[in-house]
Amino acid sequence: MEKYIIAATFTGAAAALIYAALTALRLRKYDEGTDLMKKISSSIRRGANAYLKRQYSVVGVFFAVMFIVLCLMAFVFKGDVGGHLLSPYVPFAFLTGGFFSGLAGFIGMKTATAANARTANACRSGLNRGLRIAFSAGSVMGFTVVGLGLLDISIWYTLLRFVFELDAAEISSTMLTFSMGASSMALFARVGGGIFTKAADVGADLVGKVEAGIPEDDPRNPAAIADNVGDNVGDVAGMGADLYESYVGSVVSASALGFVAFSSEGFRAMALPMIIAAAGIILSIIGTVFVRTKENATQKSLLHALGRGTNFSAAAIAVLSLPIVNLVIGDGIGDFSHWRLWVAILAGLVAGVLIGQSTEYFTSDTYKPTRRLAATSETGSATIIIGGLSLGMLSTVLPILIICVCILVAYFVGGASDSAQGLYSIALAAVGMLSTLGITLATDAYGPVADNAGGIAEMAGLEPEVRQRTDALDALGNTTAATGKGFAIGSAALTALALIASYINKIQEVSGSQSLDLTFDLTDPIVLSGLFIGACLPFVFAALTMQSVGRAAQSIVKEVRRQFREIKGLIGGNADPDYEKCVGLCTNASLKEMVLPTLVSVITPIIIGVVLGYKGVVGLLAGATVSGFLLAIFMSNAGGAWDNAKKHIESGMHGGKGSDQHKASVVGDTVGDPFKDASGPAINILIKLLSVVSIVFAAVTVSYHIF
């Protein structure tokens, strides 16, 4: 039975990758438009390729060092608890996790840069045609992520279970390690790409729009190409690696708890999250058929068009997951003895939908919060910044309540009176939330393609209605991107809780004959110290990434000002700017600045483990999860609202483009850019990376801690 289940997971992974490949081939058949459009698209593509090549060379050094460290722990050093510190398979699992995470982002970026001019050209014919091409490009990203993620999981589970014939504990620890590789790669990609794109965006907006008074994506702006390159390396490649990590993390954390929760049916419980993910892929592919709209559609109509696909997939997996649970854990489709697990999966699905709707409400200019934020521009930059900060803070309330209800339902209904099954049920809720990630990510990843299409339309001098159509798609993309981040952050909270439970199990496993006190009292000064350090860590991480964006943006602002000042005839359109200079500055700055935040994330749990021991680490993980969830929601929603408030004004409200209100909204959007595209979304990776690093180095903590 178990082998049939694993075969089904391979089938799901293959279906996703085949669908992504066929969609990518179909995209290539569309026309890129005029020679100028092709030239601009080629410049963006070259810049994105050059950046990723250099980024992967830097990341490769980190992975090589970590591989050596893990090999030493696996093959050389031994702990006081007896035996080697790691399984010999762990270093190789770490590499594959990072490789597939980076590959998912790379494929998504290649597709996006191939689709941007095609989307702009399609918008010359109509809005629906542009939506279909941009959404198809996003679908390649979405299904590549879930396909590669499930393939990586299935290969390792098959090798460890049926070829090497390891026990469940060693399988779990090894699989959690490739989650560490995926998280490390995702953090580099998200932080580095985020710094690149926001430095270019800030420089282009502040000097181009505010100081020079020229339109967005104007070909006279020296940072225009760098801005469009940034959309691809940050919002596509970075996001792909990010959500790959979220997807893999949710599945492997649930699998790791499966054997503990169901000792008699342990391997089946480990495989259940994989088969749920496979079913979600098939239903997501079907859901893409429903995404279409009419010409001259409103923002609400576009949202409904994307909603039809995601809602179908979510409803279908909600129904299908019950017989899957009965078949995998029970004795057949008619065996309802484990219906409680289905309730946990359903709780995660519903929580994901509600978090998405909450995010949409606070960030879309279809609703009052963002429209009220746009109205604050009437009194200047200060009030729109104040309004955006307060909106972001207030937007944390609903997601927190939704996650709390989800946790309580999953634990007390899904697990009944068994705490191990309760924790497994919480992990299954995270799997349920991300089960339809293929189509959810497609609705998210299409946004940067539409944004690039708008830039190409502006720089190529296409008809005004083309830019109007691409702007409509782009504004919707801001909302769907914020929704996608909400899913990632919500699942991160559930997954992090499951990973904390896995860490405690790992501590028990590596302790050997030692009798450890596994009670975690908040009055214990060690636990409390770890809690405070953990709560502080997301703020330190956000500060480091925000400072990095600020420093990188300063160099772009100075360069754009220099070119406007020194290149004769540039403002008048009689000379060409030096685009390559800005692309190079962004590349150098982002690669330099991404290292420190990532190292802090990896080193902190190891240091805390050595100093404060396993109790301090549990406090660290709990504090980082709670404060990180709040901070990530706040930053992502505030940034999304500022961006859409600007677009609401650009549509003709509150003075329209070029007005003082518009300039105020540009300042607000500039503040929000690193919030929503650099610091905010990277925090959800941070809180999971802390957990998996703690699990991998658990033997070090038990063997060598001071307190």
ROKE-23796 format. One record per residue (C-alpha): residue number from 0; x, y, z. Coordinates in steps of 0.1 Angstrom, whole numbers, plus 5000, padded with zeros to 4 digits. Example, Ala and Ser with C-alpha at 12.3 -4.5 7.8 and 13.67 -1.06 7.14 Angstrom:
// residues 2
<0; <5123; 4955; 5078>>
<1; <5137; 4989; 5071>>
END
This chain:
// residues 707
<0; <5000; 5000; 5000>>
<1; <5028; 5024; 5010>>
<2; <5046; 5019; 4977>>
<3; <5014; 5028; 4958>>
<4; <5011; 5060; 4978>>
<5; <5047; 5070; 4970>>
<6; <5040; 5062; 4933>>
<7; <5010; 5086; 4935>>
<8; <5033; 5114; 4949>>
<9; <5057; 5109; 4920>>
<10; <5027; 5111; 4896>>
<11; <5017; 5144; 4912>>
<12; <5052; 5158; 4909>>
<13; <5055; 5146; 4872>>
<14; <5021; 5161; 4864>>
<15; <5031; 5195; 4878>>
<16; <5064; 5196; 4859>>
<17; <5049; 5184; 4826>>
<18; <5021; 5210; 4829>>
<19; <5048; 5237; 4836>>
<20; <5069; 5226; 4806>>
<21; <5039; 5225; 4782>>
<22; <5028; 5259; 4794>>
<23; <5063; 5274; 4789>>
<24; <5064; 5260; 4754>>
<25; <5030; 5274; 4746>>
<26; <5041; 5308; 4758>>
<27; <5071; 5309; 4734>>
<28; <5047; 5308; 4705>>
<29; <5033; 5342; 4712>>
<30; <5048; 5373; 4695>>
<31; <5070; 5396; 4715>>
<32; <5059; 5426; 4695>>
<33; <5080; 5454; 4679>>
<34; <5118; 5453; 4676>>
<35; <5121; 5479; 4704>>
<36; <5100; 5458; 4727>>
<37; <5122; 5428; 4720>>
<38; <5153; 5449; 4726>>
<39; <5140; 5462; 4760>>
<40; <5130; 5427; 4770>>
<41; <5164; 5413; 4760>>
<42; <5181; 5440; 4782>>
<43; <5160; 5430; 4812>>
<44; <5167; 5393; 4805>>
<45; <5205; 5399; 4803>>
<46; <5205; 5418; 4836>>
<47; <5185; 5392; 4854>>
<48; <5207; 5364; 4841>>
<49; <5239; 5382; 4851>>
<50; <5226; 5389; 4886>>
<51; <5215; 5353; 4893>>
<52; <5248; 5340; 4879>>
<53; <5267; 5361; 4904>>
<54; <5243; 5354; 4932>>
<55; <5245; 5317; 4928>>
<56; <5283; 5319; 4928>>
<57; <5282; 5336; 4962>>
<58; <5256; 5313; 4976>>
<59; <5277; 5283; 4963>>
<60; <5305; 5293; 4987>>
<61; <5281; 5292; 5017>>
<62; <5267; 5258; 5007>>
<63; <5302; 5244; 5002>>
<64; <5313; 5256; 5037>>
<65; <5281; 5242; 5052>>
<66; <5285; 5209; 5034>>
<67; <5320; 5205; 5048>>
<68; <5307; 5213; 5083>>
<69; <5279; 5188; 5080>>
<70; <5303; 5162; 5067>>
<71; <5326; 5167; 5096>>
<72; <5296; 5163; 5120>>
<73; <5284; 5132; 5101>>
<74; <5317; 5114; 5096>>
<75; <5343; 5127; 5121>>
<76; <5331; 5143; 5153>>
<77; <5312; 5124; 5180>>
<78; <5290; 5138; 5207>>
<79; <5290; 5130; 5244>>
<80; <5257; 5114; 5239>>
<81; <5273; 5087; 5218>>
<82; <5274; 5081; 5180>>
<83; <5281; 5107; 5153>>
<84; <5264; 5140; 5155>>
<85; <5245; 5136; 5122>>
<86; <5232; 5110; 5098>>
<87; <5257; 5105; 5069>>
<88; <5229; 5113; 5045>>
<89; <5223; 5148; 5060>>
<90; <5250; 5168; 5041>>
<91; <5237; 5155; 5007>>
<92; <5201; 5162; 5016>>
<93; <5211; 5198; 5025>>
<94; <5226; 5202; 4990>>
<95; <5196; 5189; 4972>>
<96; <5173; 5212; 4992>>
<97; <5192; 5242; 4982>>
<98; <5197; 5231; 4946>>
<99; <5160; 5225; 4939>>
<100; <5150; 5258; 4957>>
<101; <5174; 5278; 4935>>
<102; <5163; 5259; 4904>>
<103; <5126; 5267; 4910>>
<104; <5134; 5304; 4913>>
<105; <5157; 5303; 4882>>
<106; <5131; 5286; 4860>>
<107; <5104; 5310; 4872>>
<108; <5127; 5340; 4863>>
<109; <5135; 5326; 4829>>
<110; <5098; 5322; 4821>>
<111; <5089; 5357; 4834>>
<112; <5116; 5374; 4814>>
<113; <5104; 5356; 4783>>
<114; <5067; 5365; 4790>>
<115; <5070; 5402; 4798>>
<116; <5071; 5416; 4762>>
<117; <5046; 5389; 4751>>
<118; <5022; 5402; 4778>>
<119; <5026; 5438; 4767>>
<120; <5020; 5429; 4731>>
<121; <4989; 5408; 4740>>
<122; <4975; 5438; 4759>>
<123; <4975; 5456; 4726>>
<124; <4947; 5432; 4716>>
<125; <4928; 5431; 4749>>
<126; <4929; 5427; 4786>>
<127; <4918; 5391; 4787>>
<128; <4946; 5380; 4764>>
<129; <4971; 5398; 4785>>
<130; <4958; 5382; 4816>>
<131; <4960; 5347; 4801>>
<132; <4996; 5351; 4791>>
<133; <5007; 5367; 4824>>
<134; <4988; 5341; 4843>>
<135; <5003; 5313; 4822>>
<136; <5038; 5326; 4830>>
<137; <5029; 5326; 4867>>
<138; <5016; 5290; 4863>>
<139; <5050; 5279; 4851>>
<140; <5064; 5293; 4883>>
<141; <5037; 5279; 4906>>
<142; <5038; 5243; 4892>>
<143; <5076; 5242; 4889>>
<144; <5078; 5250; 4926>>
<145; <5053; 5224; 4937>>
<146; <5066; 5198; 4912>>
<147; <5102; 5201; 4922>>
<148; <5093; 5203; 4959>>
<149; <5073; 5171; 4958>>
<150; <5098; 5154; 4936>>
<151; <5127; 5162; 4960>>
<152; <5106; 5148; 4989>>
<153; <5095; 5117; 4970>>
<154; <5130; 5108; 4959>>
<155; <5145; 5112; 4994>>
<156; <5117; 5093; 5011>>
<157; <5120; 5064; 4986>>
<158; <5157; 5062; 4990>>
<159; <5157; 5064; 5027>>
<160; <5127; 5041; 5032>>
<161; <5131; 5014; 5005>>
<162; <5168; 5015; 4994>>
<163; <5187; 5023; 5026>>
<164; <5159; 5009; 5048>>
<165; <5164; 5035; 5076>>
<166; <5141; 5038; 5106>>
<167; <5115; 5066; 5108>>
<168; <5136; 5088; 5131>>
<169; <5166; 5089; 5108>>
<170; <5143; 5094; 5077>>
<171; <5127; 5124; 5095>>
<172; <5159; 5141; 5105>>
<173; <5174; 5137; 5070>>
<174; <5143; 5151; 5053>>
<175; <5142; 5180; 5077>>
<176; <5178; 5188; 5066>>
<177; <5169; 5193; 5030>>
<178; <5143; 5217; 5044>>
<179; <5173; 5235; 5059>>
<180; <5190; 5237; 5025>>
<181; <5158; 5250; 5009>>
<182; <5154; 5276; 5036>>
<183; <5190; 5288; 5033>>
<184; <5187; 5292; 4996>>
<185; <5154; 5309; 4999>>
<186; <5167; 5334; 5024>>
<187; <5196; 5344; 5001>>
<188; <5173; 5347; 4972>>
<189; <5146; 5366; 4990>>
<190; <5170; 5390; 5008>>
<191; <5194; 5395; 4978>>
<192; <5166; 5398; 4953>>
<193; <5146; 5421; 4976>>
<194; <5176; 5444; 4981>>
<195; <5182; 5446; 4943>>
<196; <5146; 5453; 4933>>
<197; <5138; 5478; 4960>>
<198; <5171; 5497; 4957>>
<199; <5163; 5501; 4920>>
<200; <5127; 5509; 4926>>
<201; <5134; 5535; 4953>>
<202; <5161; 5552; 4931>>
<203; <5139; 5552; 4901>>
<204; <5109; 5566; 4919>>
<205; <5125; 5593; 4941>>
<206; <5146; 5608; 4914>>
<207; <5125; 5601; 4884>>
<208; <5090; 5606; 4896>>
<209; <5094; 5631; 4925>>
<210; <5125; 5651; 4915>>
<211; <5124; 5650; 4877>>
<212; <5087; 5647; 4873>>
<213; <5088; 5621; 4846>>
<214; <5065; 5590; 4844>>
<215; <5072; 5556; 4858>>
<216; <5093; 5534; 4836>>
<217; <5102; 5564; 4814>>
<218; <5131; 5554; 4791>>
<219; <5149; 5586; 4801>>
<220; <5152; 5572; 4837>>
<221; <5186; 5555; 4841>>
<222; <5172; 5531; 4867>>
<223; <5143; 5520; 4846>>
<224; <5159; 5488; 4833>>
<225; <5173; 5480; 4868>>
<226; <5138; 5484; 4882>>
<227; <5124; 5459; 4857>>
<228; <5153; 5435; 4863>>
<229; <5146; 5437; 4900>>
<230; <5110; 5426; 4895>>
<231; <5124; 5393; 4881>>
<232; <5152; 5386; 4905>>
<233; <5133; 5396; 4936>>
<234; <5096; 5391; 4930>>
<235; <5100; 5360; 4908>>
<236; <5133; 5342; 4915>>
<237; <5132; 5352; 4952>>
<238; <5095; 5345; 4957>>
<239; <5099; 5311; 4939>>
<240; <5127; 5300; 4962>>
<241; <5107; 5314; 4992>>
<242; <5075; 5295; 4985>>
<243; <5094; 5263; 4975>>
<244; <5108; 5264; 5010>>
<245; <5074; 5270; 5026>>
<246; <5059; 5241; 5006>>
<247; <5087; 5216; 5014>>
<248; <5089; 5228; 5050>>
<249; <5051; 5222; 5056>>
<250; <5052; 5187; 5041>>
<251; <5084; 5174; 5058>>
<252; <5075; 5189; 5092>>
<253; <5042; 5170; 5091>>
<254; <5059; 5138; 5079>>
<255; <5085; 5141; 5107>>
<256; <5056; 5141; 5133>>
<257; <5037; 5113; 5116>>
<258; <5056; 5084; 5130>>
<259; <5055; 5098; 5165>>
<260; <5017; 5104; 5163>>
<261; <5009; 5070; 5148>>
<262; <5034; 5044; 5158>>
<263; <5013; 5015; 5144>>
<264; <5007; 5033; 5111>>
<265; <5037; 5055; 5113>>
<266; <5050; 5052; 5077>>
<267; <5016; 5058; 5063>>
<268; <5012; 5089; 5085>>
<269; <5046; 5101; 5072>>
<270; <5033; 5096; 5036>>
<271; <4999; 5113; 5041>>
<272; <5011; 5149; 5037>>
<273; <5028; 5139; 5004>>
<274; <4997; 5124; 4989>>
<275; <4976; 5154; 5000>>
<276; <5002; 5176; 4982>>
<277; <5000; 5154; 4951>>
<278; <4962; 5157; 4950>>
<279; <4964; 5194; 4955>>
<280; <4987; 5197; 4924>>
<281; <4962; 5178; 4901>>
<282; <4933; 5200; 4913>>
<283; <4953; 5232; 4909>>
<284; <4960; 5222; 4873>>
<285; <4922; 5219; 4867>>
<286; <4916; 5252; 4885>>
<287; <4937; 5271; 4860>>
<288; <4911; 5265; 4834>>
<289; <4886; 5288; 4852>>
<290; <4909; 5319; 4851>>
<291; <4896; 5343; 4824>>
<292; <4879; 5376; 4823>>
<293; <4860; 5400; 4799>>
<294; <4875; 5430; 4782>>
<295; <4874; 5463; 4802>>
<296; <4871; 5444; 4834>>
<297; <4872; 5462; 4867>>
<298; <4896; 5454; 4895>>
<299; <4868; 5435; 4913>>
<300; <4862; 5415; 4881>>
<301; <4899; 5406; 4878>>
<302; <4900; 5395; 4914>>
<303; <4869; 5373; 4908>>
<304; <4886; 5358; 4877>>
<305; <4916; 5347; 4897>>
<306; <4894; 5337; 4926>>
<307; <4874; 5313; 4905>>
<308; <4904; 5291; 4899>>
<309; <4918; 5292; 4935>>
<310; <4884; 5287; 4951>>
<311; <4876; 5257; 4929>>
<312; <4910; 5241; 4938>>
<313; <4905; 5248; 4975>>
<314; <4869; 5234; 4975>>
<315; <4879; 5203; 4956>>
<316; <4908; 5194; 4979>>
<317; <4886; 5200; 5009>>
<318; <4862; 5173; 4996>>
<319; <4889; 5149; 4983>>
<320; <4911; 5150; 5013>>
<321; <4885; 5130; 5034>>
<322; <4887; 5098; 5013>>
<323; <4924; 5102; 5010>>
<324; <4928; 5102; 5048>>
<325; <4905; 5072; 5051>>
<326; <4925; 5053; 5024>>
<327; <4960; 5062; 5036>>
<328; <4956; 5060; 5074>>
<329; <4925; 5039; 5077>>
<330; <4914; 5006; 5062>>
<331; <4897; 5020; 5031>>
<332; <4876; 5049; 5018>>
<333; <4847; 5038; 5039>>
<334; <4868; 5038; 5072>>
<335; <4860; 5071; 5089>>
<336; <4880; 5064; 5121>>
<337; <4905; 5091; 5114>>
<338; <4880; 5118; 5103>>
<339; <4896; 5142; 5128>>
<340; <4927; 5145; 5106>>
<341; <4905; 5156; 5078>>
<342; <4891; 5184; 5100>>
<343; <4927; 5196; 5107>>
<344; <4934; 5197; 5069>>
<345; <4901; 5216; 5064>>
<346; <4910; 5240; 5092>>
<347; <4942; 5249; 5074>>
<348; <4925; 5253; 5041>>
<349; <4898; 5276; 5055>>
<350; <4925; 5296; 5075>>
<351; <4944; 5301; 5043>>
<352; <4914; 5314; 5024>>
<353; <4904; 5337; 5053>>
<354; <4940; 5351; 5056>>
<355; <4939; 5357; 5019>>
<356; <4906; 5376; 5021>>
<357; <4919; 5396; 5050>>
<358; <4950; 5406; 5031>>
<359; <4929; 5414; 5000>>
<360; <4906; 5437; 5022>>
<361; <4935; 5456; 5037>>
<362; <4957; 5460; 5005>>
<363; <4933; 5462; 4975>>
<364; <4921; 5497; 4964>>
<365; <4887; 5480; 4958>>
<366; <4881; 5483; 4996>>
<367; <4879; 5512; 5021>>
<368; <4912; 5508; 5040>>
<369; <4935; 5515; 5010>>
<370; <4911; 5541; 4996>>
<371; <4912; 5559; 5029>>
<372; <4950; 5556; 5029>>
<373; <4950; 5572; 4994>>
<374; <4929; 5601; 5008>>
<375; <4955; 5609; 5034>>
<376; <4978; 5620; 5006>>
<377; <4957; 5652; 5005>>
<378; <4977; 5665; 5035>>
<379; <5012; 5653; 5025>>
<380; <5038; 5625; 5028>>
<381; <5037; 5624; 5066>>
<382; <5001; 5616; 5069>>
<383; <5002; 5589; 5043>>
<384; <5031; 5572; 5061>>
<385; <5013; 5574; 5094>>
<386; <4982; 5560; 5078>>
<387; <5001; 5531; 5062>>
<388; <5018; 5522; 5094>>
<389; <4986; 5521; 5113>>
<390; <4968; 5501; 5086>>
<391; <4996; 5475; 5087>>
<392; <4994; 5472; 5125>>
<393; <4957; 5469; 5125>>
<394; <4958; 5443; 5097>>
<395; <4976; 5418; 5120>>
<396; <4945; 5413; 5142>>
<397; <4925; 5391; 5119>>
<398; <4954; 5368; 5108>>
<399; <4964; 5362; 5144>>
<400; <4928; 5353; 5154>>
<401; <4925; 5330; 5123>>
<402; <4957; 5312; 5131>>
<403; <4947; 5308; 5167>>
<404; <4914; 5293; 5158>>
<405; <4931; 5270; 5133>>
<406; <4956; 5258; 5159>>
<407; <4929; 5251; 5185>>
<408; <4907; 5233; 5160>>
<409; <4935; 5212; 5146>>
<410; <4949; 5203; 5180>>
<411; <4918; 5196; 5200>>
<412; <4896; 5182; 5172>>
<413; <4923; 5167; 5150>>
<414; <4943; 5152; 5179>>
<415; <4915; 5147; 5204>>
<416; <4932; 5139; 5237>>
<417; <4965; 5128; 5222>>
<418; <4991; 5156; 5222>>
<419; <5013; 5139; 5196>>
<420; <4984; 5135; 5172>>
<421; <4974; 5171; 5180>>
<422; <5008; 5184; 5169>>
<423; <5006; 5162; 5138>>
<424; <4972; 5177; 5131>>
<425; <4986; 5212; 5133>>
<426; <5013; 5203; 5108>>
<427; <4986; 5188; 5085>>
<428; <4968; 5221; 5087>>
<429; <4998; 5238; 5072>>
<430; <4999; 5212; 5045>>
<431; <4962; 5219; 5038>>
<432; <4969; 5256; 5037>>
<433; <4995; 5251; 5010>>
<434; <4980; 5221; 4992>>
<435; <4968; 5243; 4963>>
<436; <5000; 5263; 4962>>
<437; <5004; 5256; 4925>>
<438; <4975; 5279; 4915>>
<439; <4979; 5302; 4945>>
<440; <5015; 5309; 4934>>
<441; <5004; 5313; 4898>>
<442; <4981; 5342; 4908>>
<443; <5009; 5357; 4928>>
<444; <5038; 5353; 4903>>
<445; <5019; 5367; 4874>>
<446; <5021; 5402; 4890>>
<447; <5058; 5409; 4883>>
<448; <5052; 5398; 4846>>
<449; <5024; 5424; 4843>>
<450; <5046; 5450; 4860>>
<451; <5074; 5443; 4835>>
<452; <5049; 5444; 4807>>
<453; <5038; 5479; 4818>>
<454; <5074; 5491; 4819>>
<455; <5080; 5477; 4784>>
<456; <5048; 5494; 4771>>
<457; <5060; 5527; 4785>>
<458; <5095; 5525; 4773>>
<459; <5084; 5513; 4738>>
<460; <5059; 5541; 4735>>
<461; <5029; 5519; 4730>>
<462; <4993; 5532; 4729>>
<463; <4980; 5546; 4762>>
<464; <4953; 5520; 4765>>
<465; <4980; 5493; 4766>>
<466; <4995; 5509; 4797>>
<467; <4961; 5511; 4812>>
<468; <4955; 5474; 4808>>
<469; <4989; 5465; 4821>>
<470; <4984; 5488; 4851>>
<471; <4951; 5471; 4858>>
<472; <4969; 5437; 4858>>
<473; <4997; 5451; 4879>>
<474; <4974; 5466; 4905>>
<475; <4957; 5432; 4909>>
<476; <4992; 5417; 4911>>
<477; <5000; 5438; 4941>>
<478; <4969; 5424; 4959>>
<479; <4976; 5387; 4948>>
<480; <5012; 5391; 4958>>
<481; <5002; 5403; 4993>>
<482; <4977; 5374; 4995>>
<483; <5005; 5349; 4985>>
<484; <5027; 5364; 5012>>
<485; <4998; 5360; 5037>>
<486; <4996; 5323; 5028>>
<487; <5034; 5319; 5032>>
<488; <5034; 5337; 5065>>
<489; <5004; 5319; 5079>>
<490; <5018; 5285; 5069>>
<491; <5051; 5295; 5085>>
<492; <5034; 5300; 5119>>
<493; <5018; 5265; 5117>>
<494; <5050; 5249; 5103>>
<495; <5072; 5265; 5129>>
<496; <5050; 5251; 5157>>
<497; <5054; 5217; 5142>>
<498; <5091; 5222; 5139>>
<499; <5094; 5232; 5175>>
<500; <5077; 5199; 5184>>
<501; <5101; 5181; 5161>>
<502; <5130; 5198; 5178>>
<503; <5118; 5185; 5212>>
<504; <5115; 5150; 5198>>
<505; <5150; 5153; 5183>>
<506; <5164; 5164; 5217>>
<507; <5148; 5132; 5232>>
<508; <5163; 5111; 5205>>
<509; <5199; 5124; 5207>>
<510; <5199; 5125; 5245>>
<511; <5205; 5087; 5246>>
<512; <5206; 5075; 5282>>
<513; <5206; 5110; 5296>>
<514; <5175; 5120; 5315>>
<515; <5165; 5154; 5303>>
<516; <5139; 5177; 5318>>
<517; <5115; 5185; 5290>>
<518; <5092; 5209; 5309>>
<519; <5094; 5244; 5296>>
<520; <5083; 5269; 5323>>
<521; <5080; 5306; 5313>>
<522; <5093; 5314; 5348>>
<523; <5125; 5295; 5340>>
<524; <5151; 5323; 5334>>
<525; <5168; 5302; 5306>>
<526; <5135; 5298; 5287>>
<527; <5126; 5334; 5293>>
<528; <5160; 5346; 5281>>
<529; <5156; 5326; 5249>>
<530; <5121; 5339; 5245>>
<531; <5132; 5376; 5247>>
<532; <5161; 5370; 5223>>
<533; <5138; 5352; 5199>>
<534; <5112; 5380; 5200>>
<535; <5140; 5405; 5192>>
<536; <5155; 5386; 5164>>
<537; <5129; 5393; 5136>>
<538; <5133; 5430; 5144>>
<539; <5171; 5428; 5141>>
<540; <5167; 5409; 5109>>
<541; <5142; 5434; 5095>>
<542; <5165; 5463; 5105>>
<543; <5195; 5447; 5088>>
<544; <5176; 5442; 5055>>
<545; <5160; 5477; 5057>>
<546; <5194; 5492; 5062>>
<547; <5207; 5472; 5033>>
<548; <5180; 5485; 5010>>
<549; <5186; 5520; 5022>>
<550; <5224; 5519; 5015>>
<551; <5219; 5503; 4981>>
<552; <5191; 5528; 4972>>
<553; <5214; 5557; 4981>>
<554; <5239; 5546; 4955>>
<555; <5212; 5544; 4929>>
<556; <5198; 5578; 4938>>
<557; <5232; 5594; 4935>>
<558; <5239; 5577; 4901>>
<559; <5205; 5587; 4886>>
<560; <5211; 5623; 4897>>
<561; <5246; 5622; 4882>>
<562; <5233; 5610; 4849>>
<563; <5206; 5636; 4848>>
<564; <5231; 5662; 4856>>
<565; <5260; 5651; 4834>>
<566; <5245; 5635; 4803>>
<567; <5235; 5664; 4780>>
<568; <5200; 5661; 4765>>
<569; <5189; 5632; 4787>>
<570; <5159; 5649; 4803>>
<571; <5148; 5662; 4769>>
<572; <5150; 5627; 4754>>
<573; <5179; 5635; 4730>>
<574; <5204; 5612; 4747>>
<575; <5204; 5576; 4761>>
<576; <5210; 5569; 4798>>
<577; <5236; 5543; 4810>>
<578; <5213; 5516; 4821>>
<579; <5241; 5491; 4827>>
<580; <5257; 5513; 4854>>
<581; <5225; 5511; 4876>>
<582; <5221; 5474; 4871>>
<583; <5257; 5468; 4881>>
<584; <5254; 5490; 4912>>
<585; <5222; 5471; 4923>>
<586; <5239; 5438; 4917>>
<587; <5271; 5446; 4937>>
<588; <5251; 5461; 4966>>
<589; <5226; 5433; 4969>>
<590; <5253; 5406; 4968>>
<591; <5273; 5424; 4995>>
<592; <5243; 5432; 5017>>
<593; <5226; 5398; 5017>>
<594; <5253; 5379; 5035>>
<595; <5250; 5393; 5070>>
<596; <5212; 5388; 5076>>
<597; <5215; 5352; 5063>>
<598; <5245; 5344; 5086>>
<599; <5227; 5359; 5116>>
<600; <5198; 5335; 5109>>
<601; <5220; 5304; 5107>>
<602; <5244; 5312; 5135>>
<603; <5220; 5325; 5162>>
<604; <5203; 5292; 5171>>
<605; <5237; 5274; 5173>>
<606; <5251; 5300; 5196>>
<607; <5220; 5301; 5218>>
<608; <5221; 5262; 5219>>
<609; <5257; 5262; 5230>>
<610; <5252; 5289; 5257>>
<611; <5216; 5284; 5270>>
<612; <5210; 5247; 5260>>
<613; <5179; 5232; 5245>>
<614; <5155; 5251; 5268>>
<615; <5169; 5284; 5257>>
<616; <5165; 5273; 5220>>
<617; <5129; 5264; 5226>>
<618; <5123; 5299; 5240>>
<619; <5142; 5314; 5210>>
<620; <5120; 5295; 5185>>
<621; <5088; 5304; 5203>>
<622; <5096; 5341; 5206>>
<623; <5108; 5344; 5170>>
<624; <5076; 5326; 5157>>
<625; <5052; 5349; 5175>>
<626; <5070; 5383; 5169>>
<627; <5080; 5373; 5134>>
<628; <5045; 5364; 5124>>
<629; <5032; 5397; 5135>>
<630; <5060; 5417; 5120>>
<631; <5058; 5399; 5087>>
<632; <5020; 5405; 5083>>
<633; <5024; 5442; 5094>>
<634; <5052; 5449; 5069>>
<635; <5037; 5430; 5039>>
<636; <5002; 5445; 5043>>
<637; <5014; 5481; 5049>>
<638; <5037; 5479; 5019>>
<639; <5009; 5465; 4997>>
<640; <4985; 5491; 5008>>
<641; <5009; 5520; 5001>>
<642; <5016; 5506; 4966>>
<643; <4979; 5503; 4957>>
<644; <4971; 5537; 4972>>
<645; <4996; 5551; 4948>>
<646; <4980; 5533; 4919>>
<647; <4946; 5544; 4930>>
<648; <4958; 5580; 4928>>
<649; <4974; 5573; 4894>>
<650; <4940; 5561; 4881>>
<651; <4928; 5598; 4884>>
<652; <4917; 5600; 4920>>
<653; <4929; 5628; 4944>>
<654; <4946; 5648; 4917>>
<655; <4960; 5620; 4896>>
<656; <4995; 5616; 4882>>
<657; <5019; 5645; 4887>>
<658; <4999; 5661; 4916>>
<659; <5013; 5668; 4950>>
<660; <4991; 5640; 4963>>
<661; <5007; 5617; 4938>>
<662; <5042; 5627; 4950>>
<663; <5031; 5620; 4986>>
<664; <5019; 5586; 4976>>
<665; <5052; 5579; 4958>>
<666; <5070; 5586; 4991>>
<667; <5047; 5563; 5010>>
<668; <5052; 5536; 4983>>
<669; <5090; 5541; 4986>>
<670; <5088; 5534; 5023>>
<671; <5066; 5504; 5017>>
<672; <5088; 5488; 4990>>
<673; <5114; 5472; 5013>>
<674; <5085; 5464; 5038>>
<675; <5066; 5442; 5014>>
<676; <5093; 5429; 4991>>
<677; <5125; 5426; 5012>>
<678; <5121; 5425; 5049>>
<679; <5085; 5413; 5054>>
<680; <5084; 5382; 5032>>
<681; <5119; 5371; 5043>>
<682; <5108; 5369; 5080>>
<683; <5087; 5338; 5073>>
<684; <5118; 5321; 5060>>
<685; <5137; 5332; 5091>>
<686; <5114; 5316; 5116>>
<687; <5115; 5283; 5099>>
<688; <5152; 5284; 5092>>
<689; <5159; 5289; 5129>>
<690; <5139; 5258; 5137>>
<691; <5155; 5235; 5111>>
<692; <5190; 5247; 5120>>
<693; <5182; 5240; 5157>>
<694; <5171; 5204; 5147>>
<695; <5202; 5197; 5126>>
<696; <5225; 5209; 5154>>
<697; <5204; 5194; 5183>>
<698; <5232; 5169; 5191>>
<699; <5257; 5198; 5194>>
<700; <5233; 5215; 5218>>
<701; <5228; 5185; 5240>>
<702; <5266; 5176; 5240>>
<703; <5282; 5210; 5246>>
<704; <5258; 5235; 5261>>
<705; <5270; 5257; 5290>>
<706; <5238; 5261; 5310>>
END
